[in-house]
Amino acid sequence: MISVFKGTLLALARERSVFIWVLAFPLVLSTMFAFMFAHLDDAAQLKPVRVAVVADARYEDAPGFAEVIDALSEPGDGQLLDVARVESEDAAIELMRATDAGSSAPGGGSNEGVVGYVAVGADGVPGVHVRGGALPDSVDSANQSVLKTVVDNYLSSRTLIEDVANEDPAALADTRFVAQLLDAPDFTERIDVTRNPPKETVRYYFALLGMAALFGGQTGMIAICRAQPNLSALGARRALGAVSRAKTLVATLGASWTLSFACLVAAYAYIRVAAGVDFGGRDGACLVALAASSLLATALGTLVGSATKVDAGIKGGVLSGIVCVSSLFAGLYGQPVMELADELNAAFPALEFVNPATQIAQTFYSIMYYDTFQRAFEHVLVLLATTAVLLAVSLVLVRRQRYESL
């Protein structure tokens, strides 16, 4: 049995197609992802709101307003506003129009993202003027809301100070009292819903691992084909040998899983290091998921390879088709497909259980984003249950095979 394991492992290691699909393909695809998604996560982060400010005499005379704008536009981690100061409202309007047209600002700067301007009226009250046409769920709409909130908070604090000054002017001499007066209480607490900050790109790497794992079924398919006496001279010799068919099958599957798992770990390490996907620092749990995923892929390849009277090339095409369709509904092929997969899984939850690529991707998603391993454990159980079903069907097919002559 050990000799069968070693022989099968060495034979598979010499198979060029195994390394093309099981190792080279995920490495190449993950490299493409790394270049494609290099700046996508950074672009999804919140940036300072680009706004024009009419810095005229009224602006300077508004109590504390210039200081508020300066504080919020100070460069650093907490920068909220990116201010472009202009001399008049006409210049601010021209700046917004230039933004809509995609042209350059006076002096050669970019106007991209200028969502509105702030001007202090004749009554000394700052007003917000925003660019029209922003959709409710757009970034411009959110930025305009931020700008309005800034001015509203300033006006609220200013009104509060004026009321106190009218009722008890001496109270304003107490700096601690003023600080407490302007210190808005926190009615909400910021918490992290997920264990790690969500990133838009990692789901594609999860789907890629699902596809890479399923392509590992090539090892099981090739190994089981070589073990069949009617398809391989090696299989014919083993059928006439002293090792039982059951032991031969176990050793063959063990060798297939070992090679598939090793290639999948190499692909995972490449994604982890080269692509910079940290998987939440739970590498041990990810290795368990990789082991279960490669075991399922081996069982799938064994089932396809167990079909009798079918050429090995046709079996390879069938397996590749299954992998590609499964990866399609796991959302591997771009944002529209990812959205379609989410809609289908929401409408028909049972699809997740019959799609191994989705189960594998969801396993890694659960490992990275959930506080506990409960969800990941459930997905691993589904993978193992699917593996057991595939192996049971494969065993039935193999045991029923009879040959008139070898």
ABEGO torsion letter per residue (X at the ends): XAAAAAAAAAAAAABAAAAAAAAAAAAAAAAAAAAAAAAAAAAABBBBBBBBBBBBAAAAABBGAAAAAAAAABBEAABABBBBBBABAAAAAAAAAAAAAGBBBBGGBBABGBAEBBBBBAAGBBBBBBBBGBBAABAAAAAAAAAAAAAAAAAAAAAAAAAAAAABAAAAABAAAAAAAABBBBABBBBBABABBBBAAAAAAAAAAAAAAAAAAAAAAAAAAAABAAABAAAAAAAABABBAAAAAAAAAAAAAAAAAAAAAAAAAAAAAAAGBAGGGBAAAAAAAAAAAAAAAAAAAAAAAABBGBBAAAAAAAAAAAAAAAAAAAGAAEAAAAAAAAAAAAABAAAAAABAAAAAAAAAAAAAABABAAAAAAAAAAAAAAAAAAAAAAAAAAAABBBABX
